[in-house]
Amino acid sequence: MILGGGQCQKCKCIPCDPCAKECTEPHTGDAFEVVYTRYFEGAEAGNTTDGYLTATGDSDTSDPFDGMDGDGPWYQRVSGGFTFSPTGTRLPCSIRVSFWRNSYTLGPNTVPPPAATLTENTIEVIVDEGALVTPDGTVITPADGVVGVSSVPLVAAGGDASTADPRSGGGTVSFYPKCNNVETTFTVRATIRWNTKQRQHVLYGLVRECYEEGTPCGTFCDGDPAPDTLYVTISNYTGLEPDSPYVVEGTYVVERFPPGICNSFNGVWPAEGGCQFGPIVLSSNTNNYVFINVTPSTLELMHATKSGGQCVSIRLVAPLPEDRVCGADLPLSGTNGVAYQANFASRSDATYTTTVRGAFDWEISE
């Protein structure tokens, strides 16, 4: 693959080259396309590859469509191999792939309708060389084997749902190389399996650049543009306090990110200290920071602290009542926030154990 790039960070392998790469705009090269396999009138009607991803798997290939051919279980998979190269000039600096799925009935309707249940629904990454970092700071190496990172969301559209991209954080995975000067090769794949004969499932995948042209989120909220900026207010907090002078309560500004995802927001504030985790790695002198993330289903805020030689965070999680954050629905609020204490084994270890330590009230507004 021709994707390349990296992130500026302090690595523990060998010293990283200074990050001097920038995203190319406007987009040059072939546009990324939705990849899927789906049969219509006995012939392949999908787009099985765009040069980045490839779709394989089972469909009812006979006409008329009266049920899956052969014996189950059946499957569909969309996968692609990628390389971050120290000498590459192609960007983005990270790779981001979105997956979604739909299903519909085959043959005469039955009562009750054929089950839409999946026996497998996974998004996985496999590192062959080098090391990857995920948005939550987890480092993945070849020794980890196949690593499950998410699942594929369902969209309501029937038939061909290749244009029904939900543009949400759910089903979107992203990775960047741990070291900018180490070649990193890896595979990203999504897989669904089912065993109901009169049910067709279709899996879709799309590689996203570091930006998308136009206004892809302009009609996401029933014709209104999705908000670009939100304000998150935390109040009535009880629990572990962060290191002085930082406090949990207050109002934080979050912006829509990444481009092309219409209901994912986050914000990062640098602070002094020696802890390192989360989706954005700062310079070696500002590795400790406060992180806020708003997804379609949860609000999450993390305060990094230093205690007894360990990195400790206060992780605030609250369920959101809507599946998307739109201006017409705001403000959203709740008294159901849960505060966790997350203990990190070291400043570069993103795995942690959590303990419930308190509660808080929250509000999201424009």
N, C-alpha and C positions, 0 to 999 in steps of 0.2 A: 504494500500500500504506500501511497505517497503522503499520508498524513505525517506531520512531524511537529516538534515543538516541545516545550517544557515549562516548568514553573520555577521562579527564583526561590530558593530555599537553602537552608543549612542542612546538608546531608551528612549522614554518619558513615557513608561508604567512602567515596573519594571526593575531593573537593569539586563542587559543581562549577561549570563555566558560568560566567555572568550571563544573565538572561537579556538578550538584546533583540529578541524576535518580537514582531508586531503582527497583529491580524491584518490580512489583506482585505481591503475594501475598495471598490465593490468586489463581489465574488468573482474569481477567475477560475476557469475550468468547468467541467461538467457539473450541472446542478445535481444535488442529491435527490433521489426519488424514493417513493414508498415501494417497498419490496414485499411481495406476497405471492402465494399460489392459490388459484381458485379456478375450477373448471366451469364452463358454460357451454351448453349444447355439445358436450363431449370433447371440447377442446380447451387447452390452457388459455384463460382469459386474464390471468394476473401478470405481474411483472416480477419474474423470478430472480432477477439480479440487476443491480445498478453498478457493479464493479466494486462495491464496498460490502454489501450484504448479499446473501443468497438464501432463497426460500426453498424448502423441500417439505415433503410430507404427503398426507393422504387427502383425497377428495373423492366425492362421488363422480366418477368419470363417465358413467353411462347416461344415456338420454332415453327416456325421461329419468329425472332424478327421483329415485324411489327409496333410497337408503344407501348407506356406505357399502362399498364393494368389499367382498371378502369377509374375513373374521377380524374383530377387534382384538386388542385395543388399537386405535388409530392415533396418529400424531401429526403435528406440524411444527416445523422449526425454522427460525430465521437467525442466521449467524454470519459473522464476518471476522476476518483476521486483520489486525492493525499493527503498525510499527511506529514507535517514536524514535526518531533517529537524531543523533547529535549534530549531523551535518544537513539535516532536512531544512528546506526553506518553506515548505508548505505548512500552513497553519490550519486548524486552531492549535492553541497550546495545550488543549485537552481534547479528549474525544467524548462526545455525548450522543447517545443513541436512545430513541424513543420506541416503545412497543405498545401496541394495543390489539384487541381481538373482538370479534363478534361471532354470533352463531345464529342459525336459522333451521327450520324444520325441513326435512326431506320427505317427499311423498305425501300421501293423504294424512291429514291431521288426525291425531288420535286423542282420546280422552282418558286420562289426562295427557297433555302434550309430552313428547319424548323429553327425557331429562336432559338438561343443559349442563350437568355436573361434569367437571374435569377431574381426571385422576392424577394429573400433574400440571402445574402452572409455575414455571420457574424462569428467572433471568439469572444467568451465570456468567462468570468470567474465569478464564484459565490463562495464567501467565506462563509463557514458555521461556522467557529470558528477561532479566532485569527485575524491576519492581514497580508496582502501581500504587497510587494513593487514591482512596475514595473520598467523597465529600465529607464524611465524618472522621477522616484522618486515618482510617484503617489502612495498613500497608499489606499488600498481597504479593507474594513471591511464588516461584515455581513449586516450592515445598508445600504450599497450601493446597495444590491440586485444584479440583473444581470447587469454586466458591459461589454459593448462592447469594445474590445481592438484592433481589426484588422479585415481584411477580407482575404479570401482565394484566392491566385493567380491562374491563369489558365496556364496550360502547353499545348503545341501543340500536344502532343502524342494522338493518338486515341486508342480505345479499352482499354486494360489493361495498365494503366500508372503507375503501382506501382513501377516500376524501373526508372521512369522519375523524381525523386526528383530534384527540381530545385536548391537546396542548396543555397538559397538566403535568405536575411533578411526578404523579403516580405513573409507573412504567418507564420513567426516564432514568437512565444511569449514566454516570460520567466518571472519568478517570484521568489522572495526569501522572507523568513519570516521577518516581521518587528522585531520580537524579537526571538533570538535563543533559549530562555528557555520557550517559550510559544508554546504549540501544536497548529498547524495551519492546518485546513482541508479545502479543496476547490475542485471545479470541473472546468475543462477546456473543452470547447466544441466548435465545429465548425458546422455550419448548412448552407446548401444551399437548396433553393426551386425554382421550376420552374413549368410552366403550359403548355408547348408545348408537345403534345402527341408523336410526332415522334423524340424526342430528349432525349437521355440518358445522364445524368450527373453522374459522379462518384467522390466521395470525399475521400481523402487519409490523414492519420495522422501518425506521427512518433514521439515517445519520444526519445530525444537525451540525452546521458550522457554528462558529463563535458568534454569529449574528444571522439574522434573516432579513432579506430585503422587504420593503413594504411595511404594512401594519398587520401582521398575522393575528394580533389579539384585538383588533378593532371591533369585531362583532362578537367577541366571546361572551359578553354579558348581555345577551338578548338585544343586540344592536348597539349597545353602548361600549365604548372602549374600556378595557380592563384598567384598573388604577395602576399608575406607575409608582406611586409612593403611598405608603400607609404609616399610621402612627399606632404604636403598641404601648399601652399604658398598663403597668403592673402596680397593684396597690394591695394593702392589707396583707403584706407578706409575713409569714411566720416560718422560721427555719434557720439553717446555717447561713451566716452572713459572709460575703466575700471579704478578701483582704482590703483594708483601708487604703485609699479613700473611696473604694467602689462600693456601691449599694445596689440592691436589686430593684427597689421601687423607683419608678420614674417613667418617663415617656421616651420611647425609642423610635427612631425613624428607620423604616425598612423599604427597600426598593425592589421592584420586580426583577428577578434574575433566575435563570439565565434568559437571554433573549429568545423569543419564540415559545417560551413556556408561560402561559397566560395567568396562572394562579400560583406561582411560587415566588416568594419574596424573602430577602434576607438582608442583614446589615452586619457590619464588622467594625468594632472599635478597638484600636490597639491599646495595649497597656504594658507597663514594665513587668518583667518577671521571667521565669525560665520554663514555663509550661508550653507545650506545643500540641494542639489537636484542633480538629474542625476542618471546614471546607477550604479555607484560604490560609496558606502558610505565609507569614510575614517575615520580615528580615530578622536576622539573628538577635537583634537588640530589642525587638518588640514581639516576641513569640507568645506572650500572655495576653489574652484578649477576651472581650465579651462578644458573644455571637447570638444573633437572633434569627430565627427562621420561621416563616409562616408558610405552611403547605395547605393543600385543600382540606386536610383532615385534622391537622394539629398545629398548635402554636408552641414553639420551642425556644427557650432562651438559656444560654450557658454563661456562667461567670467563672473564669479560671482563677484559682487561688493556689497558694503554696503552703503546705502544712506538713511538718515533720519530714521534710525531704521528699514528700510525694506531691504530685500534681493533683489537686482536688477541684472539682467543679460543682457548682450548684446548677442542676439541670431542671428547668421548669417546663412542664408539659401540660397542655390543656387541649381537650377535644373541641373542635369547631363545629357549630351546628349546621353548616352548609358545606356542600361539596365543591364550592368555588367561592372566592372572595370577590364580590362585585360591589360597585358603588351603591347600587340601589338597596343592597342588603345591609349596608353599614349605617350606624355602628353595630358591631357584634360585641357581646360581652358575656361574662360568665363568672361564677364563683367556684368553679370546679378545677382550678389549677392545682397540680400536684408537684411538689418540690422534691427532688432527689439529690442525694449526695453521690457523686461519681468519683471513685478513687482510681487514679491512673498509676500504674506501677512505676513509670518513669516519664520523663519529659517527652520521649519520642514514642511511647507506647499508647496507642489509641484504644486498646481494649480496657474495659473498666467494669467494676461491679457497682451496683446502685442500691441505695437504701433510701426509703421514703423518709424525708426529714421535715416536711411542712406543707403549707398550702398558700394560695394567693388568689386574688381577684384580677381579672384582666378585661381590657377593652381594645378593640381594633376599630380605627376610624380613619377617614380621609383627611 
